[in-house]
Structures are given as structure tokens and as C-alpha cells.
Amino acid sequence: MRAAWVLLPALAALSAYYVYLPLPGAVSEPWKLMLLDATFRAVQQTCHLIHYLRLSHHLTVLNYLICTFDKLKSVSSEDIKITDAVFDGVEVRVFEPPARGDESLKRSVVYIHGGGWALASARISLYNNLCRIMAESLNAVVVSVEYRLVPEVCFPEQYHDALRATKHFLQPDVLAEYSVDPSRIAISGDSAGGNLAAAVCQQLSKDEDLTVRPKLQALIYPVLQAFDFNTPSYQQNMNMPVLPRYVMINYWIDYINGNYDLAHELLVNNHTALNVGRALSFRARLNWTSLLPASFKKSYKPVVQTTGTAAIVERLPALLDVRAVPLLADDATLARQPRTYVLTCENDVLRDDGAMYATRLERAGVPVTLDHFHDCFHGCMIFTVWPTDFSAGVQTRNSYIKWLDENL
């Protein structure tokens, strides 16, 4: 009995030590976020152990656990028709609101889910719930794209899946099948899905054969560049849940089929040093010292290496491929983009990716809304269902849907 009285406080202290993280004072519901992050870390460490033992790829195991846990939380709707389909070889889930007597055609959103190009699904409850609410709130047809994931495929296959599914949906006969107004279509996505949405939108703007193009794009804390992992938001939020800097770098490495041995080289920007000739022409396109407002730059300094490792971009050309890194697009491409919404969170390594893209689009003449949340964190918009329900999730989701409703 005495041993138990000693052991229990020790376990409690160890648990508190594992869970606790120093967070900025403005973060919404900090203890709930700490618990969520501790759960993520515990699961990820287990998956990495399985990977280390060569039993399975850690991302495959992690995705299996996500989908298994998700089966415990079924989300349904009597008013929204939910069907699975295949668009040009790509699986999609379609959410259709009931027909109303006073209308003939509906608005539509093509939605691309996040998850580091490796996790989640259009079918899990977090995204099923988001798309259902979007369909109900907007009275719109929502097409959620089920692109293939790492490690099954790497770049550019995720991009190709998203592009093929979107182009298929934009065909006039397919739009007619779903009673969609061709002039009122948005393309949207969060995190890695925001990356794919931006890249797809850029490509659609160049396709002269298309008769229908998106009216809007809406990007939720998108990941848009792998050029500089020392922007102010990467420095400020390097250890921030749910996406610390090293995790985002690893997602990039997995996406472009690289090696984890390169993680440190990327972290210190050796791949875009001044002696890396292929990177020099892109530097001005994401110079955060001129693209970010002072409130984002704060007192942070650029990290620019004089001498780096030019071989990295030779081995991994996707680091400078605009299909993977939409922020590297030229001004002419940006000028062709539709009206844009970009949601950013203060406590997010990707905050500056979205803010820089908004500035570049605005300078190219595109109408842009930058919707910034000071107390929110990466991924929050999908966390609205118990037990991962956050007020930040409802707040950001409502603001996003409100913008779509007013502009689509």
C-alpha cells in the first residue's frame, strides 16, 4: 500500500510533465490543446517504434489508427445526401442538399482535405462533418476529394489526383448532373489540402481548353512553400502543437520522397543558400521581409546561408516545383487567380505561408481576404466534434463559411 502511495504521485507527476507545454497566453483552451498534443505525440511515437522495427511504415499505421478511432464517432444527416463516386479514376465523396422549389441550380465547393499529404480521408467524421455543415449552410453541392496518400504515392500524384477530380467535376455535363451553377464554384482545402487547392487553381487558370473555372479559392492555413523554414512563424511556433516545425519538415520529406537525413539541412535553409543557383531566381517571390506586415515579422531575422548544399535541390527538384510550392508561382500566374480567401492562425508555423501568398496575390491585382485569428492554432477548424471540440474550431469554421456564403 505504501508503494502505491509513492507510485501514484510519481505517475501523476510524469504524466503532467509529458502533457505540459509552455503555450502563448492568447491560445484558446490551452489545457485541452496540451492534452490533444500529448495524445498525438504518444501515438506518433508508437508508430515510429513500429516503423523502426520494420513492421510497417509509421504513416500507414498512424492512418490506420486514425480511421479505426474515427469509426467510434459516426456523423449522419437526414437532410444531406452523401454518396461516394469516382471522378476520372479518383474517389470523391459528394454532399448534396435537398432541392428547393425556388431554385434550379446550386452553388458548389470542391474541398481537398489536409493531413500532410499522408493522413486523414474525405470519409472520416472530422471532414465528413465539415463538408456536411458546408453543404447545409451554403445550400451547396460539396465534392470532397479522396486523393491517394503517402506512402502509397508521393508528389506529384496527390496533385494529379486533385487536378483530375476537379477537372472532371468542372465538365458541363457533370455539373448539370449535380444541378450546379457553372459560374458559382469554389475550390478549397486546409493545410496540405490548401496546398493542393492552390496548385490546382493555378493550373486551371492556365488551361485554355476549360470552359468552366472556379469563381473563388478558399485556403485554410495552407502550406505553400518549402523554401524557407525560418520565417517568423516557423521561428515563433517551432514547438507549437499540433504542427511543430520538425513535423512539418518531415511531412515535406515524405511528400517529395526524400530522406530524413536531410531534415537538418532543410531546417537551416541549406537547400536555398546563396550559392544554390537554382534557388536564386525564386528568392524575391517569398522574401518575407517585404511580404509580411510588421505584426507578423516582429523582431525575427532572416536565416540565409551564404554556402549551402546545392545537391539537395538536384536530388529533390520538387522543392522548387511550383506544383508542390505554389508560393513560387510567377506574377502572371498569380494575376489569373480568382477572388481568394486565406485563413491564418497566429500560433501556427504555416501562418506566414498564407500571409505571403495573400500579399503576392493582392499585388498581382487579385481581390483577397486575409482572415487572421490571434488565439487559434493549426488544424483547429476540423476540431469541432467531441472529444476534440474546440471553440477555435467553431469560430474559424463559421468565419470561413460566412465568407463563402457572401462571395460564392
Buried (B, 14 or more C-beta within 10 A) or exposed (E): EEEEEEEEEEEEEEEEEEBEBEBBEEBBBBEBBBBBBBEBBEBBEBBBEBBEEEEBBBBBBBBEBBBEEBEEBEBEBEEBEBEEBEBBEBBBBBBBBEEEEEEEBBBBBBBBBBBBBBBBBBBBBBBBBBBBBBBBBBBBBBBBBBBBBBBEBBBBBBBBBBBBBBBBBBBEEBBEEBBBBBEBBBBBBBBBBBBBBBBBBBBBBEEEEBEBBBBBBBBBBBBBBBBBBBBBBBBBBBEBBBBBBBBBBBBBBBBBBBEEEBBEBBBBBBBBBEEBEBBEEBBEBBBBEEBBEEEBBEEBEEBBBEEBBBEBBEBBEBBBBBBBBBBBBEEEBBBBBBBBBBBBBBBBBBBBBBBBBBBBBBEBEBEBBBBBBEBBBBBBBBBBBEEBEBBBBBBBBBBBBEBBBEBB
